Amino acid sequence: MDGSYNTVVFIFVWLLTLSNVDLCICNASSEVQCIPIERDALLKMKCHLSDPSNKLASWSLHENCCIWALVVCHNITGHVLELHLTTPPPFEFISGVTIDKTSMFGGEVHSSLLDLKHLNYLDLSSNDFAYMQIPDFLGLMTSLTYLNLSHAGFGGSIPLQFWNLSNLIYLDLGGNYNLKGSIPHQIGKLSNLQYLDLGGNEFNGSIPHQIGNLSNLINLHLGNGLLSKSVENLQPI
């Protein structure tokens, strides 16, 4: 009887031990760790940005970039999925209120972002990039589904590489006021777009009829007195 009792106790303790081991493993892995090459890419990005209000103070204090401010990682793989490098409200772009630029990001948007192979959400809106050209390399980030560059102080023309971003659902280039030239007809390639804002810029010429091919489009903003064709006349080809 004693032998059987001891055996039962041993099995119970053994099972309890296994349970505790599993629990420890789960606890140890509960904090998702970022991918080293992606952490390095973010640190390079930080070095090229100006950040007068020190919003990126947490970038480097901890090795795990998944707990950094303005960064969202996949909760299992640890890949960086989202970057929220925007300057939050209050900002009034229409009423003429003076904007405090000391809280805005500026400097350079660095090509190290290309190492974020799983990035699907990039928000650089409401910043001051001093009329710099929108970086061509953003058009190589084909994992993007959300791209917001509105009110960010970009200038020049829209890079032709942008029309490779076939997974985009949301594209906002509005309110930069220094984006010029014509709207490329290749915009019709972005067949997944549901939201498109190109207003508040200095585009000229006609609105490309290829916009009529964007069958998933729900919100379209083209407010610009220099464009010569009304949205009502847009038809699919």
C-alpha positions as CSV (number, residue, x, y, z in Angstrom):
1,M,0.0,0.0,0.0
2,D,2.8,2.4,0.9
3,G,4.5,1.6,-2.4
4,S,1.4,2.4,-4.4
5,Y,0.8,5.6,-2.4
6,N,4.4,6.8,-3.0
7,T,4.1,6.1,-6.7
8,V,0.9,8.1,-6.9
9,V,2.6,11.0,-5.0
10,F,5.6,10.8,-7.3
11,I,3.5,11.0,-10.4
12,F,1.5,13.9,-9.0
13,V,4.6,15.8,-8.2
14,W,6.1,15.0,-11.6
15,L,3.0,16.3,-13.4
16,L,3.0,19.4,-11.2
17,T,6.6,20.1,-12.0
18,L,6.0,19.7,-15.8
19,S,3.1,22.2,-15.4
20,N,5.3,24.7,-13.7
21,V,8.0,24.3,-16.4
22,D,5.5,25.0,-19.1
23,L,4.2,28.0,-17.1
24,C,7.7,29.3,-16.8
25,I,8.3,28.9,-20.6
26,C,5.1,30.8,-21.4
27,N,6.0,33.6,-19.0
28,A,9.5,33.9,-20.3
29,S,8.2,34.3,-23.9
30,S,5.3,36.5,-23.2
31,E,7.2,39.7,-24.2
32,V,7.7,39.6,-27.9
33,Q,11.2,40.4,-29.0
34,C,11.9,42.4,-32.1
35,I,14.1,41.3,-35.0
36,P,17.7,42.7,-34.6
37,I,18.0,43.9,-38.2
38,E,14.7,45.7,-37.8
39,R,15.8,47.3,-34.6
40,D,19.0,48.5,-36.3
41,A,16.9,49.9,-39.1
42,L,14.9,51.9,-36.7
43,L,18.0,53.3,-35.0
44,K,19.4,54.4,-38.3
45,M,16.0,56.1,-39.0
46,K,16.2,57.9,-35.7
47,C,19.7,59.1,-36.4
48,H,18.5,60.9,-39.6
49,L,15.4,62.4,-38.1
50,S,15.2,65.6,-36.2
51,D,13.1,65.1,-33.1
52,P,13.0,68.3,-31.1
53,S,10.4,67.2,-28.6
54,N,12.3,63.9,-28.0
55,K,9.4,61.6,-28.9
56,L,11.8,58.8,-29.7
57,A,13.6,58.8,-26.3
58,S,12.7,55.2,-25.8
59,W,14.4,54.2,-29.0
60,S,17.7,52.6,-27.7
61,L,16.9,52.6,-24.0
62,H,15.7,49.0,-24.4
63,E,17.0,46.5,-26.9
64,N,13.5,45.3,-27.6
65,C,12.1,47.7,-30.2
66,C,8.7,46.2,-29.8
67,I,8.2,48.2,-26.6
68,W,9.5,51.5,-28.1
69,A,7.1,54.4,-28.5
70,L,5.3,54.7,-31.8
71,V,6.2,51.2,-32.9
72,V,3.8,48.2,-33.3
73,C,5.1,44.7,-33.7
74,H,3.5,41.4,-34.6
75,N,2.5,39.8,-31.3
76,I,4.1,36.4,-32.3
77,T,6.8,36.9,-34.8
78,G,8.1,40.3,-33.5
79,H,8.3,41.8,-36.9
80,V,7.7,45.6,-37.0
81,L,4.2,46.1,-38.6
82,E,3.4,49.8,-37.9
83,L,5.3,53.1,-37.4
84,H,3.2,56.0,-36.1
85,L,5.7,58.9,-36.7
86,T,3.1,61.6,-36.8
87,T,2.6,64.7,-34.7
88,P,-0.7,64.4,-33.0
89,P,-3.3,67.1,-32.7
90,P,-4.1,69.8,-31.8
91,F,-3.3,71.3,-35.2
92,E,-5.4,73.6,-37.3
93,F,-4.4,73.6,-40.9
94,I,-7.3,75.6,-42.3
95,S,-8.1,78.2,-39.7
96,G,-4.6,79.9,-40.0
97,V,-3.5,79.0,-36.4
98,T,0.3,79.0,-36.1
99,I,1.7,75.5,-35.8
100,D,4.4,74.8,-33.3
101,K,7.1,73.2,-35.4
102,T,9.2,72.3,-32.3
103,S,7.0,69.3,-31.8
104,M,7.3,68.0,-35.3
105,F,9.7,65.4,-36.8
106,G,11.9,66.7,-39.6
107,G,15.3,65.9,-41.2
108,E,15.5,62.9,-43.5
109,V,13.4,59.8,-44.1
110,H,16.1,57.2,-44.3
111,S,16.2,54.2,-46.7
112,S,16.9,51.9,-43.7
113,L,13.1,51.6,-43.7
114,L,13.6,49.1,-46.5
115,D,14.8,46.6,-43.9
116,L,11.3,46.5,-42.4
117,K,10.0,43.9,-44.8
118,H,6.7,43.4,-43.0
119,L,5.8,47.0,-42.4
120,N,2.2,47.6,-43.5
121,Y,1.4,50.9,-41.8
122,L,3.5,54.1,-42.1
123,D,2.3,57.4,-40.8
124,L,4.6,60.4,-41.3
125,S,1.8,63.0,-41.3
126,S,1.8,66.5,-39.7
127,N,5.5,67.0,-39.7
128,D,8.0,69.4,-41.3
129,F,10.3,67.8,-43.9
130,A,11.2,71.2,-45.3
131,Y,9.9,70.6,-48.9
132,M,12.1,67.6,-49.4
133,Q,11.2,65.3,-52.3
134,I,9.1,62.3,-51.2
135,P,11.7,59.5,-51.1
136,D,11.6,57.2,-54.1
137,F,12.4,54.1,-52.0
138,L,9.0,54.3,-50.4
139,G,7.7,52.9,-53.7
140,L,9.7,49.7,-53.0
141,M,7.9,49.0,-49.7
142,T,5.3,46.8,-51.3
143,S,4.1,45.4,-47.9
144,L,2.4,48.8,-47.2
145,T,-1.3,48.9,-47.0
146,Y,-1.5,52.3,-45.2
147,L,0.6,55.3,-46.1
148,N,0.0,58.8,-44.7
149,L,2.3,61.6,-45.8
150,S,-0.3,64.4,-45.4
151,H,0.7,67.9,-44.1
152,A,4.3,66.7,-43.8
153,G,6.0,69.4,-45.7
154,F,7.0,67.3,-48.7
155,G,7.7,68.9,-52.1
156,G,8.5,68.0,-55.7
157,S,6.5,65.4,-57.7
158,I,5.0,62.0,-56.8
159,P,7.7,59.4,-57.4
160,L,6.7,57.0,-60.2
161,Q,7.8,54.1,-57.9
162,F,4.7,54.8,-55.8
163,W,2.6,53.0,-58.4
164,N,4.2,49.7,-57.4
165,L,2.4,49.8,-54.1
166,S,-0.4,47.6,-55.2
167,N,-1.3,46.6,-51.7
168,L,-2.2,50.1,-50.6
169,I,-5.7,50.5,-49.2
170,Y,-5.1,54.0,-47.8
171,L,-3.0,56.8,-49.4
172,D,-3.0,60.4,-48.2
173,L,-0.6,62.9,-49.7
174,G,-3.0,65.9,-49.0
175,G,-2.0,69.3,-47.6
176,N,1.7,69.4,-48.6
177,Y,1.1,72.4,-50.8
178,N,4.4,71.9,-52.6
179,L,3.7,68.7,-54.5
180,K,3.7,69.7,-58.1
181,G,3.4,68.4,-61.6
182,S,0.6,66.2,-63.0
183,I,-1.0,63.2,-61.3
184,P,0.5,60.2,-63.1
185,H,-1.9,57.9,-65.0
186,Q,-0.2,55.0,-63.3
187,I,-2.4,55.8,-60.2
188,G,-4.9,53.4,-61.8
189,K,-2.6,50.5,-60.9
190,L,-3.5,50.9,-57.2
191,S,-6.5,48.8,-57.5
192,N,-7.0,48.1,-53.8
193,L,-7.3,51.7,-52.8
194,Q,-10.3,52.6,-50.7
195,Y,-9.1,56.1,-49.6
196,L,-7.1,58.5,-51.7
197,D,-6.4,62.2,-50.8
198,L,-4.3,64.3,-53.2
199,G,-5.9,67.6,-52.3
200,G,-4.2,70.7,-51.0
201,N,-1.3,70.5,-53.4
202,E,-0.2,72.2,-56.6
203,F,-0.9,69.5,-59.1
204,N,-1.9,70.7,-62.6
205,G,-3.2,69.4,-65.8
206,S,-6.1,67.0,-66.1
207,I,-7.2,64.4,-63.6
208,P,-6.2,61.0,-65.2
209,H,-9.2,59.0,-66.2
210,Q,-7.4,55.9,-64.9
211,I,-8.7,57.0,-61.4
212,G,-12.0,55.6,-62.7
213,N,-10.4,52.1,-62.6
214,L,-10.1,52.2,-58.8
215,S,-13.3,50.2,-58.2
216,N,-12.7,49.8,-54.5
217,L,-12.4,53.5,-53.9
218,I,-14.8,54.8,-51.1
219,N,-13.2,58.2,-50.3
220,L,-11.6,60.4,-53.0
221,H,-10.2,64.0,-52.3
222,L,-8.7,65.9,-55.2
223,G,-9.6,69.5,-54.1
224,N,-7.3,71.6,-56.3
225,G,-8.2,74.6,-58.5
226,L,-5.4,73.8,-60.9
227,L,-6.8,70.5,-62.0
228,S,-9.0,70.8,-65.1
229,K,-11.3,67.8,-65.1
230,S,-14.2,67.2,-62.8
231,V,-14.4,64.0,-60.8
232,E,-18.0,63.4,-62.2
233,N,-16.5,62.8,-65.7
234,L,-14.2,60.1,-64.6
235,Q,-15.0,56.8,-66.2
236,P,-13.3,53.4,-66.2
237,I,-11.4,52.5,-69.3
